[in-house]
Amino acid sequence: MNDSAADDYPQKNKLSEKLDLKTKLAYGAGDLGPAITANISIFFLLIFFTNVAGIPAGLAGSVLLIGKIWDAVNDPFVGVLTDKTQSRRWGRRLPWMFYGAIPFGIFFFLQWIVPQFNSNQSINVWALFWYYVGIGVVSQVFYTVVNLPYTALTPELTQDYDERTSLNSFRFAFSIGGSILSLLLAQVVFSQIVNEQQQYIVLAAICTVISVISLYWCIFGVRDRVLAFEAQRIQVEESESIPFFAQLKIVFTNRPFLFVIGIYLFSWLGVQITASIIPFFVIYCMSLKTADVPTVMIAVQGTALLMLFVWAAVSKRVGKKLVYFLGMSLWIIAAAGLFFLQPGQIVLMYVMAIMAGVGVSTAYLVPWSMIPDVIELDELQTGQRREGIFYGFMVLLQKFGLAFGLFLVGNALQASGFQETVAGQSPPPIQPESALLAIRIAVGPLPTICLILGLVLTYFYPITREMHAEIMLKLQARQQQRDNP
């Protein structure tokens, strides 16, 4: 994408100014659309495949794994392409979001259609499998096209250590707010529409419209600040280009980055496994109705939303690492409690959901607040700003965590004897004890293992506030040498 159209732009450097509320809100809105679609997929796509489309749980998990693996291959390449994009009118990232927003919405919606290919149930299942694989692949490509450039905007909007944490608080407020909004919409739609297939079609249509509109709000709301960064970057960036595979080598020899991707992978894997199994846990282990599922999820996400701003403030005093430890510890306790919950212990279930939400907020906030610091270290070492490739690998891992989590859950359910729904019929009211045990393991021990591994990596993460300040001083000294040779 190369836009040669000239656009007059004031040369005043805005990067030294604090971000105003309007810009922070617009930036946050950019994660609303991807969050709504991602969370609807996380919470409902697996159970939609098994209980509405009638696909066996193992095949359903495989659909998601195939799409995410294909898409993950594209992430680093899209990241590099956004780094190389030149547009005086839009900068490097925004053209991708602008042109990708509408296809992103369309292909998300198509995932919730249940076409009938053949009256033979066996043939129809495999036809549905390949339909959802094809739609899923294209849908995830467009998710990358809009979401990866968006995530790479963080270090371009501000270079202040604490301001980035504040900016990410707005981002994840919209992200978690989008999750809550999608669950509220699900609750309303599920209560008003009886037919399960129609429920998901209506929900997907509403979420599609909101998602596309929010992306354009972000694009036009942050444009001035992005172009201010681009004007400065073009002046100071070294002209020498580093080949793609050389960039990969530099990325994976950046020791702090390896810690960040490990922390994020284990955190997000814990989030994905928990989110994908909760509907099954609520319906089959707690003997509640499908309409109760969004309420439980809202308890988790609502707590996470409220805690984002608390953790952002606490982080300024005690640092990102300690915040992560505090949040994850509560989540681990909650996960252990969920494993032992029995039908009828509804109040205790909501207490555990709130405790988990406190930890989920740190899984959103802390790793994404660390990555800009890593990018500045890379800039100090290479002389180039390459947000795209770093964020490309972060988004890759997010998708890998989602895909692997759903694949693991789906195949574990199928191996345990979980009974999927025959298309057009009601879901089975009960499941065998082996399937119930698999659901409990997926809601408790599995996420706990992931979270503990994330804590270990966080303990050894090397970039402190003091180290970041030193990096910024060296970058400023380099800039002064350029300005005064």
Long-range contacts (C-beta under 8 A, 24 or more apart in sequence): 1-85, 1-87, 1-95, 1-96, 1-99, 2-85, 2-86, 2-87, 3-86, 3-87, 3-88, 3-89, 3-90, 3-95, 4-88, 5-88, 5-89, 6-88, 7-88, 7-89, 7-227, 9-88, 9-227, 9-228, 9-231, 11-231, 12-228, 13-228, 13-231, 13-232, 14-224, 14-225, 14-228, 15-158, 15-159, 15-225, 15-228, 15-229, 15-232, 18-158, 18-160, 18-163, 19-157, 19-158, 19-163, 19-166, 19-167, 19-225, 22-221, 23-157, 23-221, 23-222, 23-225, 24-166, 24-167, 24-170, 25-170, 25-221, 26-217, 26-218, 26-220, 26-221, 26-222, 27-153, 27-157, 27-167, 27-170, 27-171, 27-218, 27-221, 27-222, 28-170, 28-171, 28-173, 28-174, 28-175, 28-218, 29-174, 29-214, 29-215, 29-217, 29-218, 29-221, 30-97, 30-150, 30-153, 30-171, 30-174, 30-214, 30-215, 30-217, 30-218, 30-219, 30-222, 31-147, 31-150, 31-171, 31-172, 31-174, 31-175, 31-178, 32-174, 32-175, 32-177, 32-178, 32-210, 32-211, 32-214, 33-101, 33-104, 33-105, 33-146, 33-178, 33-210, 33-211, 33-212, 33-213, 33-214, 33-215, 34-143, 34-146, 34-147, 34-150, 34-175, 34-211, 35-174, 35-175, 35-176, 35-177, 35-178, 35-179, 35-182, 36-178, 36-179, 36-181, 36-182, 36-207, 36-210, 36-211, 37-104, 37-108, 37-143, 37-207, 37-208, 37-211, 38-143, 38-402, 39-178, 39-179, 39-182, 39-183, 39-275, 39-301, 40-182, 40-186, 40-203, 40-204, 40-207, 41-111, 41-402, 42-272, 42-275, 42-276, 42-402, 42-406, 43-183, 43-186, 43-275, 43-276, 43-278, 43-279, 43-293, 43-297, 44-186, 44-200, 44-279, 45-111, 45-406, 46-276, 46-279, 46-406, 46-409, 46-410, 47-279, 47-280, 48-112, 48-200, 49-132, 50-413, 50-418, 50-420, 50-421, 51-196, 51-420, 51-421, 51-427, 52-114, 52-196, 52-197, 52-200, 52-421, 52-423, 53-114, 53-128, 53-132, 53-423, 54-121, 54-124, 54-125, 54-128, 54-420, 54-421, 54-422, 54-423, 54-424, 55-125, 55-128, 55-129, 55-132, 55-420, 56-125, 56-414, 56-420, 57-410, 57-411, 57-413, 57-414, 57-418, 57-420, 58-410, 58-411, 58-413, 58-414, 58-415, 59-125, 59-129, 59-410, 60-406, 60-410, 60-420, 61-406, 61-407, 61-408, 61-409, 61-410, 61-411, 61-414, 62-129, 62-407, 62-410, 62-411, 63-129, 63-132, 63-133, 63-136, 64-136, 64-402, 64-403, 64-406, 64-407, 64-410, 65-403, 65-404, 65-406, 65-407, 66-133, 66-136, 66-137, 67-133, 67-136, 67-137, 67-139, 67-140, 67-403, 68-140, 68-399, 68-400, 68-402, 68-403, 68-404, 69-400, 69-403, 70-137, 70-140, 70-141, 71-137, 71-140, 71-141, 71-143, 71-144, 71-399, 72-396, 72-399, 72-400, 72-403, 74-141, 74-144, 75-144, 75-148, 75-392, 75-393, 75-395, 75-396, 75-399, 76-248, 76-389, 76-392, 76-393, 76-396, 77-244, 77-392, 78-144, 78-145, 78-148, 78-149, 78-388, 78-392, 79-148, 79-152, 79-387, 79-388, 79-389, 79-390, 79-391, 79-392, 79-393, 79-395, 80-244, 80-247, 80-388, 80-389, 80-392, 81-388, 82-148, 82-149, 82-152, 82-388, 83-386, 83-387, 83-388, 83-389, 90-223, 90-226, 91-223, 91-226, 91-227, 91-229, 91-230, 92-149, 92-230, 92-388, 93-149, 93-150, 93-152, 93-153, 93-156, 93-226, 93-388, 94-149, 94-219, 94-222, 94-223, 94-226, 96-145, 96-146, 96-148, 96-149, 97-145, 97-146, 97-149, 97-150, 97-215, 97-218, 97-219, 98-216, 98-219, 99-145, 100-142, 100-145, 100-146, 101-146, 101-212, 101-215, 101-216, 101-219, 102-212, 103-142, 103-145, 104-139, 104-142, 104-143, 104-145, 104-146, 104-211, 104-212, 104-215, 105-208, 105-209, 105-211, 105-212, 106-208, 107-135, 107-138, 107-139, 107-142, 108-139, 108-143, 108-204, 108-207, 108-208, 108-211, 109-204, 109-205, 109-208, 110-135, 110-139, 111-135, 111-136, 111-139, 111-204, 112-200, 112-201, 112-203, 112-204, 113-201, 114-197, 114-423, 121-422, 121-423, 124-423, 140-399, 144-395, 146-215, 147-395, 148-388, 148-391, 148-392, 148-395, 149-388, 150-218, 151-368, 151-391, 151-394, 151-395, 152-387, 152-388, 152-390, 152-391, 153-222, 153-226, 154-368, 154-371, 154-372, 154-387, 155-372, 155-375, 155-376, 155-385, 155-387, 156-225, 156-226, 156-229, 156-230, 156-233, 156-387, 157-222, 157-225, 157-226, 157-229, 159-376, 159-472, 161-373, 161-465, 161-468, 161-469, 161-472, 162-315, 162-316, 164-369, 164-372, 165-312, 165-315, 165-316, 165-320, 165-365, 165-369, 166-312, 168-312, 168-365, 168-368, 168-369, 169-308, 169-309, 169-311, 169-312, 169-365, 171-368, 172-308, 172-361, 172-364, 172-365, 172-368, 173-305, 173-308, 173-309, 174-214, 175-364, 176-301, 176-304, 176-305, 176-308, 176-361, 176-364, 177-305, 178-214, 179-297, 179-301, 180-298, 180-301, 180-302, 180-305, 181-210, 182-207, 183-294, 183-297, 183-298, 183-301, 184-294, 184-298, 186-293, 186-294, 187-291, 187-294, 187-295, 187-298, 190-290, 190-291, 190-294, 191-291, 233-385, 236-479, 236-482, 237-383, 237-384, 237-385, 238-383, 238-384, 240-383, 242-382, 242-384, 242-386, 247-386, 247-389, 248-389, 250-378, 250-381, 250-382, 251-378, 251-389, 251-390, 251-393, 254-374, 254-377, 254-378, 254-381, 255-462, 256-370, 256-373, 256-374, 256-377, 256-461, 256-462, 256-463, 257-371, 257-374, 257-378, 257-390, 259-457, 259-458, 259-460, 259-461, 259-462, 260-367, 260-370, 260-371, 260-374, 260-394, 260-461, 261-393, 261-394, 261-397, 262-453, 262-454, 262-457, 263-324, 263-366, 263-367, 263-370, 263-454, 263-457, 263-458, 263-461, 264-367, 264-368, 264-394, 264-397, 264-398, 265-397, 265-400, 265-401, 266-450, 266-451, 266-453, 266-454, 266-457, 267-328, 267-363, 267-366, 267-367, 267-450, 267-451, 267-454, 268-363, 268-397, 268-398, 268-401, 268-402, 269-401, 269-404, 269-405, 269-447, 269-450, 270-331, 270-363, 270-447, 270-448, 270-450, 270-451, 270-454, 271-360, 271-363, 271-401, 271-447, 272-401, 272-402, 272-404, 272-405, 272-406, 273-405, 273-408, 273-409, 273-442, 273-446, 273-447, 273-450, 274-335, 274-356, 274-443, 274-447, 276-405, 276-406, 276-409, 277-409, 277-439, 277-442, 277-443, 278-443, 280-413, 280-439, 281-338, 281-439, 281-440, 281-443, 284-430, 284-431, 284-435, 284-436, 284-439, 285-341, 285-343, 285-436, 285-439, 285-440, 285-443, 286-341, 286-343, 286-345, 286-346, 286-349, 287-343, 288-346, 296-349, 296-350, 296-353, 297-353, 299-350, 299-353, 299-354, 299-357, 300-353, 300-354, 300-356, 300-357, 300-360, 301-357, 301-360, 302-357, 303-353, 303-354, 303-356, 303-357, 303-358, 303-360, 303-361, 304-357, 304-358, 304-360, 304-361, 304-364, 305-361, 307-357, 307-358, 307-361, 307-362, 308-361, 308-364, 308-365, 311-361, 311-362, 311-365, 311-366, 312-365, 315-365, 315-366, 315-369, 319-464, 319-465, 320-366, 320-369, 320-370, 321-366, 321-458, 321-459, 321-461, 323-362, 323-365, 323-366, 324-362, 324-366, 324-454, 324-455, 324-458, 325-455, 325-458, 325-459, 326-362, 327-358, 327-359, 327-360, 327-361, 327-362, 327-363, 327-366, 328-359, 328-362, 328-363, 328-451, 328-454, 328-455, 329-359, 330-355, 330-356, 330-358, 330-359, 331-355, 331-356, 331-358, 331-359, 331-360, 331-363, 331-447, 331-451, 332-359, 332-448, 332-451, 332-452, 334-359, 335-443, 335-444, 335-445, 335-447, 335-448, 335-451, 336-444, 336-448, 338-440, 338-443, 338-444, 339-440, 339-441, 339-443, 339-444, 339-445, 340-444, 359-451, 363-454, 366-458, 367-394, 368-394, 370-461, 370-463, 373-463, 373-468, 373-471, 374-463, 376-468, 376-471, 376-472, 376-475, 377-463, 377-471, 379-475, 380-471, 380-474, 380-475, 380-478, 408-442, 408-446, 409-442, 412-438, 412-441, 412-442, 413-438, 413-439
